[in-house]
Amino acid sequence: MHEETDVLVIGGGIAGIVASIEAARAGANVTIACAGPLFGGSSFYPGTWGLGLIGPADEKDEADLIATIENVGCGVADPALVETFVHNIRPAIEWLEQELGVPLKRPASAESAREVTFIPCFDHANRLWRGITREAFERVARAEIERLGIELLERCELMEIVRDQHGPVIGTILYDRRKHELFPFPAKSIILCSGGTGGLFERSLTSRDVLSSAHGIALDAGCSLVNIEFMQMMPGLVSPARGIVFNEKTFRYAVFDDPTGILPADRNGLSDLLEARSGHGPFTCRLGDELVDMTIDAAGEDGIAVHYNFPKDDAPEFVLTFAQWMEDELGITPNDELRVAMYAHAANGGIRIDAHARTNVQGLFACGEVTGGMHGADRIGGLSSANGLVFGRIAGKGAANHGTAMSIRINADSILKESLERIRMSAAPLDDMDASRITKDMQRTMSAHAMIQRSEEGLATALDDIERLQREARYHGDCRGCVIPTDATLARGIRVSSQLKLAQAMLQAMRSRTEGLGSHYRAD
């Protein structure tokens, strides 16, 4: 049994790191547990140059950004969360750059900042723009984590959130992925910031440590989900490099090999369509340019062939930066043929929180992509990073206040040990072969029926598939026989069960929303 911590942070991306720093600065004893290495998750996904970060240009611009988020979100975002979010972006950027000391990228000049390529996707105006690079953020954040004495539990995966008889949280059961051992970890407050839903799909622009299991664990603990049917789907490369974000600003310079005949044959019509599609990265059915994504989607896993026809003179700075990054990091030149397919990307929905980053479970906070409500059916580009930054700070302070105010609970150790014993006695184990098979079947089902083309028939089929996989996973718990399962097999079983719970919740939400709305397209 580990010594109780004031704040346990689950996740090693930007939201988790920011939350842990703010909690420790508020005087709390803080531990970070993450399924992969620190500085992981989608925040540090290597498939692009870094993270764009946008906010209101000034105080006057806040009202317009709030209205635009709600409009782009098609009315399903939480107005209170949106207002809290926007009002705190500029202070959060100032904190990151001036107080924490992370150097941020800026447009090369005031003139280039006004270029159309710097208008965030789905937006209508130029905003404050900053860029976060991994190297700069990691260097500064790692030094601050060490200075504050934050404990690190890398490659330790969340298995269960433990509550005091349906009351406040008292800790977790974690799984050490290196030692292959389950262990209890007491905590007075917990912050979930473990990433989005990309782990449920065959192709995703997320890191491999985004397991998409924490949502199911949170549901078991008593949390609820919001807007979980809305997920960004993004074009990405499958060749000559795989899992690389296709920069949407370059659509206007793209030449497609379209064997499907979906795209307009008229050159002017195609040019207008690609110009419109250059205004946003993820798919939407809201703006009338969805034929581009449907063409890419129809090409399947091998992708559609794309060539660039960049202007020889006066190419925008944003495009030049992307082209140079591709050549320097990947060895891909603008003359090379690219093959592009659709990928699952960032989630727009997730665990429901309030403006203080609290879930409806006492002592359990959440922030970053694992949450929902501050975005809607579509999300303005650069606001996912801002979400992790803003609500990471809010969650860190809130969890610190809660954790340091809580007295030590005498029965916490015994409850945690009972939870671990219950898992070892009754959880359904899965060996590596069965877990891999069920996971692949789940990802295949979600990719076939929960990406761009969604319909009543397809979603009903997918739900049947997921329920079948849930029965298969539970079967291994009913047939233990005389063999005592290892912690590794139990951890695989819990992970798969939690992923399937989230997949089921997503499919049910997609099925319930019968109208097309933003990223949620109903083909029927």
Secondary structure, 3 states (H helix, E strand, C coil): CCCCEEEEEECCCHHHHHHHHHHHHCCCCEEEEECCCCCCCHHHCCCCCCEEEEECCCHHHHHHHHHHHHHHCCCCCCHHHHHHHHHCHHHHHHHHHHHCCCCCECCCCHHHHCCHHHCCCCCCCCCEEEEECHHHHHHHHHHHHHHHCCEEEECEEEEEEEECCCCCEEEEEEEECCCCEEEEEEEEEEEECCCCCHHHCCCECCCCCCCCCHHHHHHHHCCCEECCCCEEEEEEEEECCCCEECCHHHHHHEEECCCCCCCCCCHHHHHHHHHHHCCCCCCCCCCCCHHHHHHHHHCHHHCEEEEECCCCCCCCHHHHHHHHHHHHHHCCCCCCCEEEEEEEEEECCEEECCCCCECCCCCEEECHHHEECCCCCCCCCCHHHHHHHHHHHHHHHHHHHHHHHCCCCCCHHHHHHHHHHHHHHHCCCCCHHHHHHHHHHHHHHHHHHCCCCECHHHHHHHHHHHHHHHHHHHHHHHCCCCCCCCHHHHHHHHHHHHHHHHHHHHHHHHHHCCCCECCECECC
